[in-house]
Amino acid sequence: MGKNKLKKFRDMETIDFVFQYPFAVLKEEGFPLKEKWRSTFFKNNNPIVLELGCGKGEYTVGLARRFPDRNYIGVDIKGARMWTGACQARDEKLGNVAFLRTDIELIDHFFAPGEVDEIWVTFADPQMKKVRKRLTGTRFLSLYRHILTPGGLIHLKTDSPFLYTYTRLMARHNSIPVEIDTDDLYNGDGALTGPILDIKTFYEQQWLDRGLTIKYLRMRLPAQGQLTEPEADIEPDTYRSFSRGWIQCPDEMARRTADTGNQTL
Ligand SMILES: C[S@@+](CC[C@H](N)C(=O)[O-])C[C@H]1O[C@@H](n2cnc3c(N)ncnc32)[C@H](O)[C@@H]1O
């Protein structure tokens, strides 16, 4: 592991609003703040909002700055990414932020039923081949139901036509009320304002730089009713694996972009 990453991990251990729990400890002892996030940690009765797959935590920190009367928790498995948001929140002394390093699949170990009011899913991998891994699939929606207040909000912001189409179909198929739906957030009719437009995540900025449109859905997850997968053939995204190469190898991406004149986007 690189020195830089190790330093980030060490920093994270010193930040008292970063929680990292090995599964063995979680299983043995449980998570001490479960059901007590408001009373013991935030020490207020304000709503709790999660950003799942938060990466550097742009929504977690950006929303916390704007809405001091709400509590924000960024969740990701990658500690070195969350370090950025955790350091910002520490340096700005934001009292309404926490970060949780865990697999989202374990999220109901950390929150009691109804303890969470809202969930943001920001630029998740569409998981085109693995339905079970899709953060807006039935498996995860059922998990969110365990912790969300009835009718709690779910926000999806994505570059992926596949994930957007899938989630819309999912909502329609399961009669999940959708309150906002746009396939081109930044070139809409101007009716939308606020943090969905103002805050841009690390990945989002990369997609925007490549000329991709950003899609946004806001829905309310009912507490009851069976959730089933929609049956439909959804056209796969064509750019995803290319983009991963870009993110990991900027030089190679620059070369390919020059070669293709962006034709592959
Ligand atoms: C494409 S990145 C997006 C990061 C950030 N939201 C953004 O827009 O810049 C997806 C993030 O989700 C995290 N992630 C994916 N699946 C996860 C899981 N099951 N549990 C925890 N984190 C997960 C990854 O570690 C990664 O940081």
The ligand as an ORCA input file, in Angstrom:
! r2SCAN-3c Opt
* xyz 0 1
  C     -18.239      5.649     -8.995
  S     -17.840      5.981     -7.340
  C     -18.791      7.425     -6.999
  C     -18.271      8.184     -5.809
  C     -18.978      9.505     -5.494
  N     -20.349      9.286     -5.141
  C     -18.868     10.446     -6.652
  O     -19.875     10.709     -7.325
  O     -17.769     10.967     -6.891
  C     -18.760      4.725     -6.496
  C     -18.417      4.623     -5.024
  O     -19.274      3.666     -4.419
  C     -18.532      2.870     -3.529
  N     -19.247      1.593     -3.393
  C     -19.700      0.825     -4.408
  N     -20.323     -0.273     -3.920
  C     -20.250     -0.181     -2.567
  C     -20.704     -0.994     -1.508
  N     -21.368     -2.131     -1.715
  N     -20.466     -0.589     -0.243
  C     -19.787      0.567      0.004
  N     -19.329      1.376     -0.964
  C     -19.563      1.017     -2.234
  C     -17.164      2.778     -4.150
  O     -16.166      2.476     -3.190
  C     -16.999      4.153     -4.775
  O     -16.340      5.071     -3.901
*
